[in-house]
Amino acid sequence: MTAFFRRILPKIFGRDILDLLNHSKNYFFTAAFAQGIIFLAMPLLTRILSPADYGIYQVFRSYAEIFAILLTLNFHGAVSRYYYDSRPDLNEFVGASILGSQLAIAVAALVLFFSPIQIAEFLKIPVTLVWLLVGVTAIKVVDSVFNQLTVAAKESQRYSLVNNARAILSLSLGVALALLLKQDKYYGLAFGQALGGLLVGVYIFTLIRDKIHWRVKREHLIFIVGYSVPLVPYVVSTMFLDKLDRILINKIVSASSAGLYSFAYNIGMVVSMVTDALNGAFIPDWFRLMREEKYEEVNVITLKTFRFVLLASVGALLFSYEVFALISSAEYHAALLIMPIIISGYLFDFLSKVYLRNLGLARKMLEASLLGIITVALNFGLNVIFLPIFGYVAAAYSTLASYVFLTALAWATSKYILKHTVVPWRIFIVPLAYFALALTSYYVITEMQIETLWKLALKALVMALFSLALFRSSKRARVN
């Protein structure tokens, strides 16, 4: 059976994609494992936590991701870029990155010390969680350096083992602590995340300590300031595109609405996991192929990876109702309405990254930051206008519109301003047309007044036909 698959898979997908998929599976299953642990715990979490508690915890997680960049000035964000340059003093660069990040966090903690209540009121979370964010940010610096080193070195198995261990510990501790609390149970999950991250962070440090030399050189600081610091607005804006909606819903609408919205986004996260896994595996080869000017090969692999993203998207879309019914209590089911919009947004998130890579290759960090700021401004404006009118549903549409806008902006910037050879946008038209047909089928089947088993059968048929249409050719795709 194994020999059969080894013979047939290269014919279906092409040998160029198999190495990518080999590493992608590790990154995907790492993300899938972390999300899968949460997924399996959903029946418990949705009964332990009210939508309001769940919303506050998700807002806390959003701030943790943003603060890991904002409070550190992204000092740790250039490690993989330095690695790809194959420089001999990487260990010293890693040490400078960690020291600079922790110094920036110390300064932020000092500011927090003098005005914790005002900051908590602005963020609309309890003061205790604000202090916890500082500790979580310090831990995330070590996580970030480890992840960058392992992805760049294609050590996907080590990456998987460590990140899976963090997911298990964080959730286990979080659920245990939440069960001990009679109210404000979000504290349990937040402290569980911090404790799990701390334990794994100590272990990570033992793994990478031989790759760290605690020496700061002027040229390292120049590289970091020139690459990472200008990238802060872009990285933060990218995170804001993913997190800002939850934060604004919590501030403008309610914590309960933020909980419902976050729950739907977490269910649709399978698409993001596929996207991140494929991107993580492809980036090292992408840098090499672009330097070697093998643009046709870049186009072919990009199109093939997009097909896998589409396959995950249609699967998540068609069977979203069954997933909701299986893992959540009835009070969360209202969020099903926004699933098609969320999944469509993830598709354009993938496409935007296809063109944003060119700015990273050219080290055009200020330009990348400008694109991010413009897109976040659009997202912020749409949410401020429409959230009070239409509630959390407006946030899903605002995020989709923002990703479409960013994709167009990144393509135009790469092609006409940077004058780069870019992936032609027309190669995505046919796959997106197939997705539109699948989306239409989803709405039609949803509205049908027939037995659940018949609906499942129709969804399975649509999934099969979509897969057949998407991968109908057994030969290498040609991109003209």
C-alpha positions as CSV (number, residue, x, y, z in Angstrom):
1,M,0.0,0.0,0.0
2,T,2.8,2.4,0.9
3,A,4.6,1.6,-2.4
4,F,1.4,2.3,-4.3
5,F,1.0,5.7,-2.8
6,R,4.7,6.5,-3.4
7,R,4.1,5.8,-7.1
8,I,0.7,7.5,-7.5
9,L,1.2,10.7,-5.5
10,P,3.9,12.2,-7.6
11,K,1.7,11.7,-10.7
12,I,-1.2,13.5,-9.0
13,F,0.5,16.4,-7.3
14,G,4.0,16.4,-8.8
15,R,7.3,15.7,-7.1
16,D,7.9,19.4,-6.5
17,I,5.0,19.5,-4.1
18,L,5.8,16.4,-2.1
19,D,8.7,17.7,-0.1
20,L,6.7,20.8,0.7
21,L,3.8,18.6,1.8
22,N,6.2,16.4,3.9
23,H,7.2,19.4,6.0
24,S,3.7,21.0,5.8
25,K,2.2,18.0,7.4
26,N,4.3,18.5,10.5
27,Y,3.5,22.2,10.7
28,F,-0.2,21.5,10.0
29,F,-0.5,18.7,12.5
30,T,1.2,20.9,15.1
31,A,-1.4,23.6,14.6
32,A,-4.1,21.0,14.2
33,F,-3.0,19.3,17.4
34,A,-3.1,22.5,19.3
35,Q,-6.4,23.5,17.8
36,G,-7.6,19.9,18.0
37,I,-7.0,19.8,21.8
38,I,-9.1,23.0,22.1
39,F,-11.6,21.5,19.6
40,L,-12.0,18.3,21.7
41,A,-12.4,20.4,24.8
42,M,-15.1,22.6,23.3
43,P,-18.0,20.5,24.7
44,L,-16.5,21.1,28.1
45,L,-15.4,24.7,27.6
46,T,-18.7,25.8,26.2
47,R,-20.4,24.4,29.3
48,I,-17.8,25.7,31.8
49,L,-17.6,29.2,30.2
50,S,-20.4,31.5,29.3
51,P,-20.0,33.3,26.0
52,A,-18.9,36.4,28.0
53,D,-16.1,34.4,29.8
54,Y,-15.1,32.8,26.5
55,G,-15.0,36.3,24.9
56,I,-12.8,37.8,27.6
57,Y,-10.3,34.9,27.3
58,Q,-10.2,35.2,23.6
59,V,-9.6,39.0,23.9
60,F,-6.7,38.2,26.3
61,R,-5.2,35.8,23.8
62,S,-5.5,38.4,21.1
63,Y,-3.7,41.0,23.2
64,A,-1.0,38.4,24.0
65,E,-0.2,37.9,20.3
66,I,-0.1,41.7,19.7
67,F,1.9,42.5,22.8
68,A,4.6,39.9,21.8
69,I,5.4,42.2,18.9
70,L,4.5,45.7,20.2
71,L,6.2,45.5,23.6
72,T,9.3,44.0,22.2
73,L,9.5,46.3,19.2
74,N,9.8,43.0,17.2
75,F,13.4,42.7,18.2
76,H,13.1,38.9,18.0
77,G,11.5,38.9,14.6
78,A,14.6,39.0,12.4
79,V,16.2,35.6,13.4
80,S,14.8,33.6,10.5
81,R,15.7,36.4,8.0
82,Y,19.3,36.4,9.3
83,Y,19.4,32.6,9.1
84,Y,18.5,32.7,5.4
85,D,21.5,34.9,4.8
86,S,23.7,32.1,6.0
87,R,25.9,34.3,8.2
88,P,28.5,32.7,10.5
89,D,27.6,34.8,13.6
90,L,24.0,33.7,13.9
91,N,24.4,32.6,17.5
92,E,25.5,36.1,18.6
93,F,22.6,37.6,16.6
94,V,20.1,35.3,18.4
95,G,21.5,36.5,21.8
96,A,21.2,40.2,20.8
97,S,17.6,39.6,19.6
98,I,16.6,38.0,22.9
99,L,18.4,40.6,25.1
100,G,16.9,43.5,23.1
101,S,13.4,42.0,23.4
102,Q,13.5,41.4,27.1
103,L,14.9,44.9,27.7
104,A,12.0,46.4,25.8
105,I,9.5,44.3,27.9
106,A,11.2,45.6,31.1
107,V,10.6,49.2,30.0
108,A,6.9,48.4,29.2
109,A,6.5,46.8,32.6
110,L,7.8,49.9,34.3
111,V,5.2,52.0,32.4
112,L,2.5,49.6,33.4
113,F,3.6,49.8,37.1
114,F,2.6,53.5,37.2
115,S,-0.8,53.3,35.4
116,P,-2.2,49.7,35.6
117,I,-5.8,50.7,36.1
118,Q,-5.9,53.2,33.2
119,I,-4.4,50.6,30.9
120,A,-6.8,47.9,32.0
121,E,-9.8,50.3,31.4
122,F,-8.5,51.1,27.9
123,L,-8.0,47.4,27.0
124,K,-11.3,46.5,28.8
125,I,-9.9,43.6,30.6
126,P,-9.1,43.1,34.4
127,V,-5.9,44.5,35.8
128,T,-4.6,41.0,36.7
129,L,-4.8,40.0,33.1
130,V,-2.8,43.1,32.0
131,W,0.0,42.1,34.3
132,L,-0.2,38.5,33.1
133,L,0.2,39.8,29.5
134,V,3.7,41.1,30.4
135,G,4.8,37.6,31.6
136,V,3.3,35.9,28.6
137,T,5.0,38.3,26.3
138,A,8.4,37.5,27.8
139,I,7.8,33.8,27.3
140,K,6.7,34.3,23.7
141,V,10.0,35.8,22.8
142,V,11.8,32.5,23.5
143,D,9.0,30.6,21.7
144,S,9.4,32.9,18.7
145,V,13.2,32.4,18.4
146,F,12.8,28.6,18.7
147,N,10.1,28.5,16.1
148,Q,12.0,30.6,13.6
149,L,15.2,28.5,14.0
150,T,13.4,25.2,13.6
151,V,11.3,26.3,10.6
152,A,14.3,27.9,8.8
153,A,16.3,24.7,9.4
154,K,13.3,22.5,8.3
155,E,13.3,20.8,11.7
156,S,9.6,20.3,11.5
157,Q,9.5,17.3,13.9
158,R,11.2,19.1,16.7
159,Y,8.9,22.1,16.1
160,S,5.9,19.8,16.3
161,L,6.9,18.0,19.5
162,V,7.6,21.2,21.5
163,N,4.5,23.1,20.3
164,N,2.3,20.1,20.9
165,A,3.6,19.8,24.5
166,R,2.8,23.5,25.1
167,A,-0.8,23.0,23.8
168,I,-1.4,20.1,26.1
169,L,0.0,21.7,29.2
170,S,-1.6,25.1,28.7
171,L,-5.1,23.7,28.1
172,S,-4.9,21.0,30.8
173,L,-3.8,23.5,33.4
174,G,-6.3,26.1,32.2
175,V,-9.3,23.7,32.4
176,A,-8.2,22.5,35.8
177,L,-7.9,26.0,37.2
178,A,-11.2,27.1,35.6
179,L,-13.1,24.2,37.2
180,L,-11.8,25.3,40.6
181,L,-13.2,28.8,40.1
182,K,-16.8,29.6,40.9
183,Q,-16.9,32.8,38.8
184,D,-14.7,34.7,36.3
185,K,-13.5,31.3,35.0
186,Y,-11.5,33.0,32.2
187,Y,-8.8,33.5,34.8
188,G,-8.2,29.8,34.9
189,L,-7.6,29.5,31.1
190,A,-5.4,32.6,31.1
191,F,-3.2,31.4,34.0
192,G,-3.1,28.0,32.5
193,Q,-1.7,29.5,29.2
194,A,0.9,31.4,31.2
195,L,2.0,28.4,33.3
196,G,2.1,26.0,30.4
197,G,4.1,28.4,28.3
198,L,6.5,29.0,31.2
199,L,7.2,25.3,31.7
200,V,7.8,24.7,28.0
201,G,9.7,27.9,27.6
202,V,12.3,26.7,30.2
203,Y,12.6,23.5,28.2
204,I,13.0,25.4,24.9
205,F,15.8,27.5,26.5
206,T,17.7,24.3,27.3
207,L,17.3,23.2,23.6
208,I,18.6,26.4,22.1
209,R,21.1,27.7,24.7
210,D,24.0,26.3,22.6
211,K,22.8,28.5,19.7
212,I,22.9,31.7,21.9
213,H,25.9,33.8,22.5
214,W,25.2,36.7,24.9
215,R,27.1,39.3,22.9
216,V,25.7,42.4,21.3
217,K,27.3,43.8,18.2
218,R,26.7,47.1,16.5
219,E,26.1,45.5,13.1
220,H,23.4,43.2,14.7
221,L,21.6,46.1,16.2
222,I,21.7,47.9,12.8
223,F,20.3,44.8,11.1
224,I,17.5,44.4,13.7
225,V,16.6,48.1,13.6
226,G,16.7,48.1,9.9
227,Y,14.6,45.0,9.4
228,S,12.5,44.2,12.5
229,V,11.7,47.5,14.0
230,P,10.3,49.0,10.7
231,L,8.3,45.8,10.4
232,V,6.5,46.4,13.7
233,P,3.6,48.4,12.1
234,Y,3.2,45.7,9.5
235,V,3.3,42.7,11.9
236,V,1.0,44.4,14.4
237,S,-1.3,45.5,11.6
238,T,-1.4,41.9,10.3
239,M,-2.3,40.7,13.8
240,F,-4.9,43.5,14.1
241,L,-6.5,42.2,10.9
242,D,-6.9,38.8,12.7
243,K,-7.6,40.1,16.3
244,L,-8.9,43.7,16.0
245,D,-12.4,42.5,15.3
246,R,-12.6,40.6,18.6
247,I,-11.2,43.5,20.5
248,L,-13.7,46.0,19.0
249,I,-16.6,43.7,19.4
250,N,-15.7,43.4,23.1
251,K,-15.5,47.2,23.4
252,I,-18.4,48.3,21.2
253,V,-20.9,45.4,21.4
254,S,-20.4,43.0,24.3
255,A,-18.1,40.3,25.7
256,S,-20.8,37.7,24.8
257,S,-20.8,38.8,21.2
258,A,-17.0,38.6,21.2
259,G,-17.3,35.0,22.6
260,L,-19.7,34.0,19.8
261,Y,-17.5,35.6,17.1
262,S,-14.3,34.0,18.5
263,F,-16.0,30.6,18.7
264,A,-16.9,30.7,15.0
265,Y,-13.4,31.9,14.1
266,N,-11.8,29.1,16.1
267,I,-13.9,26.5,14.2
268,G,-12.8,28.0,10.9
269,M,-9.2,27.9,12.0
270,V,-8.6,24.7,10.1
271,V,-8.2,26.9,7.0
272,S,-5.7,29.1,8.7
273,M,-3.8,26.0,9.9
274,V,-3.5,24.7,6.4
275,T,-2.4,28.1,5.1
276,D,0.2,28.6,7.8
277,A,1.5,25.0,7.4
278,L,2.0,25.3,3.6
279,N,3.5,28.8,3.9
280,G,5.9,27.7,6.7
281,A,7.1,24.8,4.5
282,F,7.3,26.8,1.3
283,I,9.1,29.9,2.4
284,P,12.7,28.5,2.6
285,D,12.3,27.1,-0.9
286,W,10.5,30.2,-2.1
287,F,13.6,32.4,-1.2
288,R,15.8,30.0,-3.0
289,L,13.6,29.8,-6.2
290,M,13.2,33.6,-6.3
291,R,17.0,34.1,-6.1
292,E,17.5,31.5,-8.8
293,E,14.8,33.3,-10.9
294,K,12.8,30.1,-11.3
295,Y,9.5,32.0,-11.4
296,E,7.6,29.4,-13.3
297,E,8.3,26.9,-10.6
298,V,7.1,29.4,-8.0
299,N,3.9,29.9,-9.9
300,V,3.2,26.1,-10.2
301,I,3.8,25.4,-6.5
302,T,1.8,28.4,-5.4
303,L,-1.2,27.3,-7.4
304,K,-0.9,23.7,-6.1
305,T,-0.8,24.9,-2.5
306,F,-3.8,27.2,-3.1
307,R,-5.7,24.1,-4.2
308,F,-5.1,22.5,-0.8
309,V,-6.2,25.6,1.0
310,L,-9.4,25.6,-1.1
311,L,-10.0,21.9,-0.3
312,A,-9.7,22.6,3.4
313,S,-12.0,25.7,3.0
314,V,-14.8,23.8,1.3
315,G,-14.6,21.0,3.8
316,A,-14.8,23.4,6.7
317,L,-17.6,25.2,5.1
318,L,-19.8,22.3,4.1
319,F,-19.7,20.5,7.5
320,S,-19.6,23.6,9.8
321,Y,-23.2,23.0,11.0
322,E,-22.4,19.4,12.1
323,V,-19.3,20.6,13.9
324,F,-21.2,23.3,15.7
325,A,-23.9,20.8,16.8
326,L,-21.4,18.3,17.9
327,I,-19.1,20.4,20.1
328,S,-21.0,23.3,21.5
329,S,-24.0,24.2,23.5
330,A,-27.0,25.8,21.8
331,E,-26.2,29.3,23.0
332,Y,-23.1,29.3,20.6
333,H,-25.0,28.1,17.5
334,A,-26.0,31.7,16.4
335,A,-22.4,32.2,15.3
336,L,-22.9,29.7,12.4
337,L,-24.2,32.6,10.3
338,I,-20.8,34.1,9.8
339,M,-18.9,30.8,8.9
340,P,-19.0,31.3,5.1
341,I,-17.6,34.9,5.5
342,I,-14.9,33.8,7.9
343,I,-13.7,31.0,5.6
344,S,-13.7,33.4,2.5
345,G,-11.6,35.8,4.5
346,Y,-9.0,33.1,5.2
347,L,-8.7,32.4,1.4
348,F,-7.8,36.0,0.8
349,D,-5.4,36.0,3.7
350,F,-3.5,33.3,1.9
351,L,-3.5,35.3,-1.4
352,S,-2.3,38.4,0.3
353,K,0.7,36.6,1.7
354,V,1.5,35.3,-1.8
355,Y,2.3,38.9,-2.8
356,L,3.5,40.3,0.5
357,R,6.5,37.9,0.4
358,N,8.0,40.0,-2.3
359,L,8.3,42.9,0.0
360,G,10.1,40.7,2.5
361,L,12.5,39.5,-0.1
362,A,13.3,43.1,-1.1
363,R,13.5,44.1,2.6
364,K,10.9,46.8,1.9
365,M,9.8,46.8,5.5
366,L,8.5,50.4,5.5
367,E,6.4,49.7,2.4
368,A,5.0,46.5,4.0
369,S,4.2,48.4,7.2
370,L,2.4,51.1,5.2
371,L,0.2,48.5,3.4
372,G,-0.6,47.0,6.8
373,I,-1.5,50.3,8.4
374,I,-3.8,51.3,5.4
375,T,-5.6,48.0,5.6
376,V,-6.0,48.1,9.4
377,A,-7.3,51.7,9.1
378,L,-9.9,50.4,6.6
379,N,-10.8,47.5,8.9
380,F,-11.1,49.8,11.9
381,G,-13.3,52.3,10.0
382,L,-15.6,49.6,8.7
383,N,-16.0,48.1,12.2
384,V,-16.6,51.4,13.9
385,I,-19.3,52.3,11.4
386,F,-21.1,49.0,11.1
387,L,-20.6,47.2,14.4
388,P,-23.1,49.4,16.3
389,I,-25.7,48.8,13.5
390,F,-25.3,45.1,12.6
391,G,-23.4,43.6,15.6
392,Y,-20.6,41.1,15.4
393,V,-21.8,39.9,11.9
394,A,-20.4,43.2,10.5
395,A,-16.9,42.3,11.8
396,A,-16.8,39.2,9.6
397,Y,-17.6,41.2,6.5
398,S,-15.2,44.0,7.4
399,T,-12.4,41.5,7.8
400,L,-13.1,39.8,4.5
401,A,-13.2,43.2,2.7
402,S,-9.9,44.1,4.3
403,Y,-8.1,40.9,3.2
404,V,-9.4,41.4,-0.4
405,F,-8.2,45.0,-0.3
406,L,-4.7,43.9,1.1
407,T,-4.4,41.3,-1.6
408,A,-5.0,43.8,-4.4
409,L,-2.7,46.4,-2.7
410,A,0.2,43.9,-2.2
411,W,-0.1,42.7,-5.8
412,A,0.0,46.2,-7.2
413,T,2.9,47.2,-5.0
414,S,5.0,44.2,-5.9
415,K,4.3,44.4,-9.6
416,Y,4.2,48.2,-10.4
417,I,6.3,49.8,-7.6
418,L,8.9,47.1,-6.8
419,K,8.9,45.9,-10.4
420,H,9.1,42.3,-9.2
421,T,8.0,39.2,-11.1
422,V,4.9,38.2,-9.3
423,V,2.5,35.2,-9.4
424,P,-0.1,36.2,-12.0
425,W,-3.5,36.7,-10.4
426,R,-5.3,35.1,-13.2
427,I,-4.2,31.6,-12.2
428,F,-6.5,31.9,-9.2
429,I,-9.6,32.7,-11.2
430,V,-10.7,29.1,-12.0
431,P,-10.1,27.7,-8.5
432,L,-12.0,30.6,-7.0
433,A,-14.9,30.0,-9.4
434,Y,-15.0,26.4,-8.1
435,F,-15.1,27.8,-4.6
436,A,-18.0,30.1,-5.5
437,L,-20.0,27.1,-6.8
438,A,-19.3,25.2,-3.6
439,L,-20.4,28.2,-1.6
440,T,-23.6,28.4,-3.6
441,S,-24.2,24.7,-3.0
442,Y,-23.7,25.2,0.7
443,Y,-26.5,27.9,0.9
444,V,-28.8,25.8,-1.2
445,I,-28.4,22.6,0.8
446,T,-28.7,24.6,4.1
447,E,-32.1,25.9,3.0
448,M,-33.5,22.5,1.9
449,Q,-36.2,21.1,4.1
450,I,-35.0,17.5,4.0
451,E,-33.6,14.9,6.5
452,T,-30.2,15.5,8.0
453,L,-28.8,12.3,6.4
454,W,-29.8,13.5,3.0
455,K,-28.1,16.8,3.6
456,L,-25.0,15.0,4.7
457,A,-25.1,12.9,1.5
458,L,-25.5,16.0,-0.7
459,K,-22.6,17.8,1.1
460,A,-20.4,14.7,0.6
461,L,-21.3,14.7,-3.1
462,V,-20.4,18.4,-3.4
463,M,-17.1,17.8,-1.6
464,A,-16.3,14.9,-3.9
465,L,-17.2,16.8,-7.1
466,F,-15.2,19.8,-5.9
467,S,-12.1,17.7,-5.2
468,L,-12.4,16.0,-8.6
469,A,-12.6,19.3,-10.4
470,L,-9.8,20.8,-8.4
471,F,-7.3,18.0,-8.9
472,R,-8.7,16.6,-12.2
473,S,-5.3,16.9,-14.0
474,S,-2.7,14.3,-13.0
475,K,0.0,16.2,-14.8
476,R,2.1,19.1,-13.7
477,A,0.0,22.4,-13.9
478,R,1.1,24.8,-16.6
479,V,1.0,28.5,-15.7
480,N,1.1,30.9,-18.7
